[in-house]
Amino acid sequence: MRTLILARHGHALSNALDVVSCTPPGDGLSSRGIDEALALREALAGEAIALGVATELRRTQETLDLALADRAVPRLVLPGLNEIDFGRFEGGSLTTYREWAWSTEPDVECPGGGESRASAAARVANALATLLARAEETILAIGHSLPIRYVLDAADGRFPAPRIEHVEHAAPYRLGRESVDTAKETLRVWSESPRF
């Protein structure tokens, strides 16, 4: 891999309801999300994308399908880029999860068998290693807010923050190989000794 284009999925039905959704297959795109995915297609029209990557969640796969349209591009489902497992917060208010997360250390698992943010960071680092090992030069990966924000910040050498910055739906972010490798190593280091 030489270039990774990261984009969050288009607006989903769960976003409209402000509901936590991490269990596959999850909700699909809203009408707004379809429009956003089509706009992503236009934004990427000149890119020679060799591989399309999505997560196990329907909203990323629908976004990828719309963004790549009729291109004969191989597809890969990479669970390592899935949204964090919210445990008992699944199906509930995103605001409730955020209140818990903002007052909890990053190595604490979400109640109800969920995932800690440190574990999610380690998983995403492993997914980046998988992408870096691919032969395709340009990869489009459609993911989720928290993992994408972690990657973007880590590509600049920054550790994850307790309150992540917003990631726009279906906005493309280009990262060169060196930046992806930096993100992988930064997330790996932080996941081994996570602190906010």
PyRosetta script that sets phi, psi and omega in degrees:
from pyrosetta import init, pose_from_sequence

init()
pose = pose_from_sequence("MRTLILARHGHALSNALDVVSCTPPGDGLSSRGIDEALALREALAGEAIALGVATELRRTQETLDLALADRAVPRLVLPGLNEIDFGRFEGGSLTTYREWAWSTEPDVECPGGGESRASAAARVANALATLLARAEETILAIGHSLPIRYVLDAADGRFPAPRIEHVEHAAPYRLGRESVDTAKETLRVWSESPRF")
pose.set_psi(1, 135.3)
pose.set_omega(1, 176.7)
pose.set_phi(2, -110.5)
pose.set_psi(2, -36.1)
pose.set_omega(2, -178.4)
pose.set_phi(3, -135.5)
pose.set_psi(3, 133.8)
pose.set_omega(3, 174.2)
pose.set_phi(4, -115.0)
pose.set_psi(4, 124.1)
pose.set_omega(4, 173.4)
pose.set_phi(5, -104.4)
pose.set_psi(5, 114.7)
pose.set_omega(5, -179.7)
pose.set_phi(6, -100.9)
pose.set_psi(6, 138.6)
pose.set_omega(6, 173.5)
pose.set_phi(7, -147.5)
pose.set_psi(7, 141.0)
pose.set_omega(7, 172.8)
pose.set_phi(8, -74.4)
pose.set_psi(8, 150.9)
pose.set_omega(8, 176.1)
pose.set_phi(9, -57.6)
pose.set_psi(9, 161.5)
pose.set_omega(9, 173.0)
pose.set_phi(10, -68.2)
pose.set_psi(10, 165.2)
pose.set_omega(10, -180.0)
pose.set_phi(11, -52.7)
pose.set_psi(11, 128.3)
pose.set_omega(11, -176.9)
pose.set_phi(12, -109.7)
pose.set_psi(12, 166.9)
pose.set_omega(12, 178.4)
pose.set_phi(13, -60.3)
pose.set_psi(13, -35.7)
pose.set_omega(13, 178.2)
pose.set_phi(14, -66.5)
pose.set_psi(14, -31.9)
pose.set_omega(14, 176.1)
pose.set_phi(15, -66.1)
pose.set_psi(15, -39.4)
pose.set_omega(15, -179.8)
pose.set_phi(16, -61.8)
pose.set_psi(16, -32.8)
pose.set_omega(16, -178.9)
pose.set_phi(17, -93.5)
pose.set_psi(17, -4.4)
pose.set_omega(17, -176.3)
pose.set_phi(18, 56.6)
pose.set_psi(18, 44.7)
pose.set_omega(18, -175.5)
pose.set_phi(19, -112.1)
pose.set_psi(19, 142.0)
pose.set_omega(19, 176.4)
pose.set_phi(20, -70.2)
pose.set_psi(20, 133.0)
pose.set_omega(20, -179.5)
pose.set_phi(21, -148.5)
pose.set_psi(21, 107.0)
pose.set_omega(21, 178.8)
pose.set_phi(22, -130.9)
pose.set_psi(22, -6.7)
pose.set_omega(22, -177.9)
pose.set_phi(23, -88.3)
pose.set_psi(23, 119.9)
pose.set_omega(23, 179.1)
pose.set_phi(24, -61.1)
pose.set_psi(24, 145.0)
pose.set_omega(24, 4.6)
pose.set_phi(25, -85.7)
pose.set_psi(25, -16.7)
pose.set_omega(25, 179.8)
pose.set_phi(26, 72.2)
pose.set_psi(26, 177.3)
pose.set_omega(26, -178.8)
pose.set_phi(27, -71.9)
pose.set_psi(27, 155.0)
pose.set_omega(27, 173.8)
pose.set_phi(28, -88.6)
pose.set_psi(28, -170.2)
pose.set_omega(28, -178.0)
pose.set_phi(29, -75.3)
pose.set_psi(29, 147.7)
pose.set_omega(29, 170.0)
pose.set_phi(30, -80.7)
pose.set_psi(30, 174.1)
pose.set_omega(30, 177.2)
pose.set_phi(31, -61.9)
pose.set_psi(31, -37.2)
pose.set_omega(31, 176.0)
pose.set_phi(32, -62.3)
pose.set_psi(32, -41.5)
pose.set_omega(32, 179.7)
pose.set_phi(33, -63.9)
pose.set_psi(33, -36.2)
pose.set_omega(33, 176.4)
pose.set_phi(34, -62.6)
pose.set_psi(34, -44.3)
pose.set_omega(34, 178.2)
pose.set_phi(35, -62.0)
pose.set_psi(35, -39.8)
pose.set_omega(35, 179.2)
pose.set_phi(36, -65.4)
pose.set_psi(36, -39.7)
pose.set_omega(36, 178.8)
pose.set_phi(37, -66.5)
pose.set_psi(37, -36.8)
pose.set_omega(37, 177.0)
pose.set_phi(38, -68.0)
pose.set_psi(38, -35.2)
pose.set_omega(38, 175.6)
pose.set_phi(39, -67.3)
pose.set_psi(39, -35.9)
pose.set_omega(39, 175.6)
pose.set_phi(40, -63.3)
pose.set_psi(40, -39.8)
pose.set_omega(40, 176.4)
pose.set_phi(41, -56.0)
pose.set_psi(41, -45.7)
pose.set_omega(41, 179.0)
pose.set_phi(42, -63.6)
pose.set_psi(42, -42.2)
pose.set_omega(42, -178.4)
pose.set_phi(43, -64.2)
pose.set_psi(43, -28.2)
pose.set_omega(43, -177.1)
pose.set_phi(44, -101.9)
pose.set_psi(44, 9.4)
pose.set_omega(44, -173.9)
pose.set_phi(45, -56.2)
pose.set_psi(45, -34.6)
pose.set_omega(45, -177.6)
pose.set_phi(46, -92.2)
pose.set_psi(46, 2.4)
pose.set_omega(46, -177.4)
pose.set_phi(47, -88.0)
pose.set_psi(47, 133.6)
pose.set_omega(47, 177.3)
pose.set_phi(48, -87.5)
pose.set_psi(48, 77.1)
pose.set_omega(48, -176.5)
pose.set_phi(49, -79.1)
pose.set_psi(49, 127.6)
pose.set_omega(49, -176.1)
pose.set_phi(50, -102.6)
pose.set_psi(50, -17.7)
pose.set_omega(50, -179.6)
pose.set_phi(51, -150.9)
pose.set_psi(51, 135.5)
pose.set_omega(51, 174.9)
pose.set_phi(52, -109.0)
pose.set_psi(52, 131.8)
pose.set_omega(52, -176.6)
pose.set_phi(53, -122.8)
pose.set_psi(53, 136.3)
pose.set_omega(53, 175.5)
pose.set_phi(54, -134.0)
pose.set_psi(54, 172.4)
pose.set_omega(54, 175.6)
pose.set_phi(55, -95.6)
pose.set_psi(55, -171.8)
pose.set_omega(55, 179.0)
pose.set_phi(56, -77.7)
pose.set_psi(56, -6.3)
pose.set_omega(56, -175.8)
pose.set_phi(57, -92.3)
pose.set_psi(57, 137.5)
pose.set_omega(57, -173.2)
pose.set_phi(58, -54.6)
pose.set_psi(58, -39.5)
pose.set_omega(58, -175.3)
pose.set_phi(59, -62.9)
pose.set_psi(59, -31.2)
pose.set_omega(59, 177.0)
pose.set_phi(60, -76.0)
pose.set_psi(60, -38.0)
pose.set_omega(60, -179.1)
pose.set_phi(61, -68.0)
pose.set_psi(61, -39.2)
pose.set_omega(61, 177.1)
pose.set_phi(62, -66.0)
pose.set_psi(62, -40.3)
pose.set_omega(62, 178.2)
pose.set_phi(63, -62.6)
pose.set_psi(63, -44.5)
pose.set_omega(63, 179.9)
pose.set_phi(64, -62.4)
pose.set_psi(64, -45.3)
pose.set_omega(64, -179.9)
pose.set_phi(65, -59.7)
pose.set_psi(65, -43.0)
pose.set_omega(65, 179.8)
pose.set_phi(66, -70.8)
pose.set_psi(66, -37.6)
pose.set_omega(66, -178.1)
pose.set_phi(67, -68.4)
pose.set_psi(67, -35.3)
pose.set_omega(67, -178.9)
pose.set_phi(68, -91.3)
pose.set_psi(68, -13.1)
pose.set_omega(68, 176.8)
pose.set_phi(69, 49.2)
pose.set_psi(69, -123.3)
pose.set_omega(69, -175.4)
pose.set_phi(70, -95.8)
pose.set_psi(70, 13.5)
pose.set_omega(70, 179.5)
pose.set_phi(71, -65.0)
pose.set_psi(71, 140.5)
pose.set_omega(71, 177.2)
pose.set_phi(72, -86.6)
pose.set_psi(72, 71.8)
pose.set_omega(72, -176.9)
pose.set_phi(73, -114.3)
pose.set_psi(73, 128.6)
pose.set_omega(73, 177.4)
pose.set_phi(74, -61.1)
pose.set_psi(74, 150.7)
pose.set_omega(74, -178.9)
pose.set_phi(75, -119.0)
pose.set_psi(75, 148.3)
pose.set_omega(75, 178.4)
pose.set_phi(76, -137.7)
pose.set_psi(76, 131.5)
pose.set_omega(76, 172.3)
pose.set_phi(77, -95.8)
pose.set_psi(77, 121.4)
pose.set_omega(77, -176.2)
pose.set_phi(78, -120.2)
pose.set_psi(78, 96.7)
pose.set_omega(78, -177.8)
pose.set_phi(79, -58.9)
pose.set_psi(79, -23.7)
pose.set_omega(79, 179.1)
pose.set_phi(80, -61.0)
pose.set_psi(80, -18.6)
pose.set_omega(80, 178.1)
pose.set_phi(81, -97.6)
pose.set_psi(81, 4.8)
pose.set_omega(81, 178.5)
pose.set_phi(82, -55.6)
pose.set_psi(82, 159.7)
pose.set_omega(82, 171.5)
pose.set_phi(83, -62.3)
pose.set_psi(83, 157.5)
pose.set_omega(83, 176.7)
pose.set_phi(84, -58.6)
pose.set_psi(84, 146.1)
pose.set_omega(84, 176.9)
pose.set_phi(85, -80.4)
pose.set_psi(85, 112.4)
pose.set_omega(85, -173.3)
pose.set_phi(86, -83.4)
pose.set_psi(86, 0.0)
pose.set_omega(86, 178.5)
pose.set_phi(87, 57.5)
pose.set_psi(87, -130.4)
pose.set_omega(87, -175.9)
pose.set_phi(88, -67.7)
pose.set_psi(88, -11.0)
pose.set_omega(88, 178.0)
pose.set_phi(89, -77.6)
pose.set_psi(89, -12.3)
pose.set_omega(89, -179.8)
pose.set_phi(90, -53.5)
pose.set_psi(90, 129.8)
pose.set_omega(90, 178.7)
pose.set_phi(91, 83.5)
pose.set_psi(91, -7.1)
pose.set_omega(91, -179.7)
pose.set_phi(92, -98.2)
pose.set_psi(92, -169.8)
pose.set_omega(92, -177.3)
pose.set_phi(93, -71.9)
pose.set_psi(93, 133.5)
pose.set_omega(93, 175.8)
pose.set_phi(94, -64.1)
pose.set_psi(94, -32.2)
pose.set_omega(94, 177.8)
pose.set_phi(95, -61.5)
pose.set_psi(95, -40.3)
pose.set_omega(95, 179.2)
pose.set_phi(96, -63.9)
pose.set_psi(96, -43.2)
pose.set_omega(96, 176.8)
pose.set_phi(97, -61.5)
pose.set_psi(97, -46.0)
pose.set_omega(97, -178.1)
pose.set_phi(98, -60.0)
pose.set_psi(98, -41.1)
pose.set_omega(98, 178.6)
pose.set_phi(99, -60.3)
pose.set_psi(99, -40.8)
pose.set_omega(99, 177.3)
pose.set_phi(100, -66.5)
pose.set_psi(100, -48.4)
pose.set_omega(100, -175.0)
pose.set_phi(101, -63.2)
pose.set_psi(101, -40.1)
pose.set_omega(101, -176.3)
pose.set_phi(102, -69.2)
pose.set_psi(102, -15.3)
pose.set_omega(102, -179.1)
pose.set_phi(103, -114.7)
pose.set_psi(103, 15.5)
pose.set_omega(103, -174.5)
pose.set_phi(104, -129.5)
pose.set_psi(104, 141.9)
pose.set_omega(104, 179.1)
pose.set_phi(105, -65.3)
pose.set_psi(105, 152.3)
pose.set_omega(105, -173.2)
pose.set_phi(106, -70.4)
pose.set_psi(106, -14.1)
pose.set_omega(106, 179.6)
pose.set_phi(107, -95.3)
pose.set_psi(107, 6.3)
pose.set_omega(107, 178.6)
pose.set_phi(108, -90.0)
pose.set_psi(108, 128.5)
pose.set_omega(108, 179.4)
pose.set_phi(109, -71.4)
pose.set_psi(109, 146.6)
pose.set_omega(109, 172.7)
pose.set_phi(110, -59.3)
pose.set_psi(110, 135.0)
pose.set_omega(110, 178.3)
pose.set_phi(111, -56.0)
pose.set_psi(111, 148.3)
pose.set_omega(111, 178.5)
pose.set_phi(112, 84.9)
pose.set_psi(112, 28.2)
pose.set_omega(112, 176.0)
pose.set_phi(113, 82.8)
pose.set_psi(113, 18.6)
pose.set_omega(113, 178.9)
pose.set_phi(114, -80.8)
pose.set_psi(114, -166.7)
pose.set_omega(114, -172.0)
pose.set_phi(115, -112.9)
pose.set_psi(115, 145.6)
pose.set_omega(115, 171.8)
pose.set_phi(116, -81.3)
pose.set_psi(116, 160.6)
pose.set_omega(116, 177.7)
pose.set_phi(117, -68.1)
pose.set_psi(117, -30.4)
pose.set_omega(117, 175.7)
pose.set_phi(118, -65.4)
pose.set_psi(118, -42.7)
pose.set_omega(118, 177.6)
pose.set_phi(119, -64.5)
pose.set_psi(119, -39.7)
pose.set_omega(119, 177.7)
pose.set_phi(120, -62.6)
pose.set_psi(120, -40.7)
pose.set_omega(120, 179.2)
pose.set_phi(121, -63.3)
pose.set_psi(121, -41.6)
pose.set_omega(121, 178.4)
pose.set_phi(122, -64.6)
pose.set_psi(122, -40.8)
pose.set_omega(122, 178.7)
pose.set_phi(123, -62.9)
pose.set_psi(123, -43.8)
pose.set_omega(123, 179.6)
pose.set_phi(124, -65.7)
pose.set_psi(124, -38.6)
pose.set_omega(124, 176.7)
pose.set_phi(125, -59.3)
pose.set_psi(125, -42.2)
pose.set_omega(125, 177.7)
pose.set_phi(126, -65.0)
pose.set_psi(126, -37.3)
pose.set_omega(126, 177.4)
pose.set_phi(127, -65.1)
pose.set_psi(127, -39.5)
pose.set_omega(127, 177.1)
pose.set_phi(128, -63.5)
pose.set_psi(128, -38.9)
pose.set_omega(128, 176.8)
pose.set_phi(129, -61.1)
pose.set_psi(129, -39.3)
pose.set_omega(129, 177.1)
pose.set_phi(130, -61.3)
pose.set_psi(130, -44.4)
pose.set_omega(130, -179.6)
pose.set_phi(131, -67.9)
pose.set_psi(131, -39.4)
pose.set_omega(131, 179.6)
pose.set_phi(132, -62.6)
pose.set_psi(132, -27.8)
pose.set_omega(132, -178.8)
pose.set_phi(133, -83.3)
pose.set_psi(133, -7.8)
pose.set_omega(133, -178.3)
pose.set_phi(134, -72.8)
pose.set_psi(134, 150.5)
pose.set_omega(134, -179.7)
pose.set_phi(135, -81.6)
pose.set_psi(135, -22.4)
pose.set_omega(135, -177.8)
pose.set_phi(136, -64.4)
pose.set_psi(136, 138.0)
pose.set_omega(136, -176.3)
pose.set_phi(137, -74.0)
pose.set_psi(137, -45.2)
pose.set_omega(137, -177.7)
pose.set_phi(138, -121.4)
pose.set_psi(138, 123.1)
pose.set_omega(138, -177.5)
pose.set_phi(139, -119.2)
pose.set_psi(139, 132.2)
pose.set_omega(139, 172.3)
pose.set_phi(140, -101.4)
pose.set_psi(140, 121.5)
pose.set_omega(140, 179.3)
pose.set_phi(141, -120.5)
pose.set_psi(141, 123.5)
pose.set_omega(141, 178.3)
pose.set_phi(142, -101.3)
pose.set_psi(142, 123.3)
pose.set_omega(142, -176.0)
pose.set_phi(143, -135.6)
pose.set_psi(143, -148.3)
pose.set_omega(143, -171.8)
pose.set_phi(144, -125.8)
pose.set_psi(144, 164.2)
pose.set_omega(144, -171.8)
pose.set_phi(145, -55.2)
pose.set_psi(145, -57.7)
pose.set_omega(145, -174.4)
pose.set_phi(146, -63.5)
pose.set_psi(146, -50.2)
pose.set_omega(146, 179.0)
pose.set_phi(147, -60.7)
pose.set_psi(147, -39.2)
pose.set_omega(147, -179.3)
pose.set_phi(148, -66.7)
pose.set_psi(148, -43.6)
pose.set_omega(148, 178.4)
pose.set_phi(149, -61.7)
pose.set_psi(149, -40.9)
pose.set_omega(149, 177.1)
pose.set_phi(150, -58.6)
pose.set_psi(150, -44.5)
pose.set_omega(150, -179.0)
pose.set_phi(151, -66.2)
pose.set_psi(151, -46.0)
pose.set_omega(151, -178.2)
pose.set_phi(152, -61.7)
pose.set_psi(152, -44.4)
pose.set_omega(152, 178.8)
pose.set_phi(153, -66.7)
pose.set_psi(153, -44.3)
pose.set_omega(153, -178.0)
pose.set_phi(154, -66.4)
pose.set_psi(154, -28.8)
pose.set_omega(154, 176.8)
pose.set_phi(155, -63.5)
pose.set_psi(155, -24.8)
pose.set_omega(155, 175.5)
pose.set_phi(156, -95.3)
pose.set_psi(156, 9.1)
pose.set_omega(156, 178.8)
pose.set_phi(157, 81.1)
pose.set_psi(157, 14.0)
pose.set_omega(157, -178.8)
pose.set_phi(158, -99.0)
pose.set_psi(158, 137.6)
pose.set_omega(158, 175.5)
pose.set_phi(159, -75.2)
pose.set_psi(159, 156.7)
pose.set_omega(159, 177.0)
pose.set_phi(160, -56.8)
pose.set_psi(160, 147.2)
pose.set_omega(160, 178.6)
pose.set_phi(161, -105.2)
pose.set_psi(161, 157.4)
pose.set_omega(161, 178.8)
pose.set_phi(162, -64.7)
pose.set_psi(162, -34.3)
pose.set_omega(162, 177.0)
pose.set_phi(163, -114.9)
pose.set_psi(163, 110.0)
pose.set_omega(163, -175.1)
pose.set_phi(164, -82.8)
pose.set_psi(164, 150.1)
pose.set_omega(164, 174.6)
pose.set_phi(165, -71.2)
pose.set_psi(165, 149.2)
pose.set_omega(165, -179.1)
pose.set_phi(166, -62.5)
pose.set_psi(166, 142.4)
pose.set_omega(166, 173.2)
pose.set_phi(167, -114.9)
pose.set_psi(167, 119.8)
pose.set_omega(167, -179.4)
pose.set_phi(168, -63.0)
pose.set_psi(168, 148.1)
pose.set_omega(168, 174.4)
pose.set_phi(169, -69.6)
pose.set_psi(169, 134.2)
pose.set_omega(169, 171.0)
pose.set_phi(170, 56.9)
pose.set_psi(170, 29.9)
pose.set_omega(170, 174.6)
pose.set_phi(171, -98.8)
pose.set_psi(171, 127.0)
pose.set_omega(171, -177.0)
pose.set_phi(172, -82.2)
pose.set_psi(172, 138.0)
pose.set_omega(172, 175.8)
pose.set_phi(173, -122.6)
pose.set_psi(173, 121.2)
pose.set_omega(173, -179.0)
pose.set_phi(174, -93.7)
pose.set_psi(174, 128.7)
pose.set_omega(174, 176.3)
pose.set_phi(175, -128.2)
pose.set_psi(175, 130.1)
pose.set_omega(175, 173.7)
pose.set_phi(176, -76.4)
pose.set_psi(176, 168.0)
pose.set_omega(176, -177.1)
pose.set_phi(177, -55.1)
pose.set_psi(177, -43.9)
pose.set_omega(177, -178.1)
pose.set_phi(178, -62.5)
pose.set_psi(178, -40.2)
pose.set_omega(178, 178.9)
pose.set_phi(179, -66.6)
pose.set_psi(179, -38.7)
pose.set_omega(179, 178.2)
pose.set_phi(180, -65.5)
pose.set_psi(180, -40.2)
pose.set_omega(180, 178.3)
pose.set_phi(181, -65.2)
pose.set_psi(181, -40.2)
pose.set_omega(181, 176.3)
pose.set_phi(182, -61.3)
pose.set_psi(182, -43.9)
pose.set_omega(182, 178.7)
pose.set_phi(183, -60.8)
pose.set_psi(183, -45.0)
pose.set_omega(183, 179.6)
pose.set_phi(184, -57.6)
pose.set_psi(184, -49.8)
pose.set_omega(184, -177.4)
pose.set_phi(185, -68.6)
pose.set_psi(185, -38.9)
pose.set_omega(185, 179.9)
pose.set_phi(186, -63.6)
pose.set_psi(186, -44.4)
pose.set_omega(186, 179.2)
pose.set_phi(187, -66.7)
pose.set_psi(187, -38.1)
pose.set_omega(187, 179.2)
pose.set_phi(188, -63.7)
pose.set_psi(188, -46.2)
pose.set_omega(188, -179.7)
pose.set_phi(189, -61.6)
pose.set_psi(189, -46.8)
pose.set_omega(189, -177.9)
pose.set_phi(190, -64.8)
pose.set_psi(190, -38.5)
pose.set_omega(190, -177.2)
pose.set_phi(191, -65.4)
pose.set_psi(191, -24.6)
pose.set_omega(191, -179.4)
pose.set_phi(192, -81.0)
pose.set_psi(192, -23.3)
pose.set_omega(192, 178.0)
pose.set_phi(193, -147.6)
pose.set_psi(193, 68.3)
pose.set_omega(193, -170.3)
pose.set_phi(194, -78.5)
pose.set_psi(194, 132.0)
pose.set_omega(194, 174.7)
pose.set_phi(195, -148.9)
pose.set_psi(195, 147.8)
pose.set_omega(195, 173.9)
pose.set_phi(196, -102.4)
pose.dump_pdb("model.pdb")
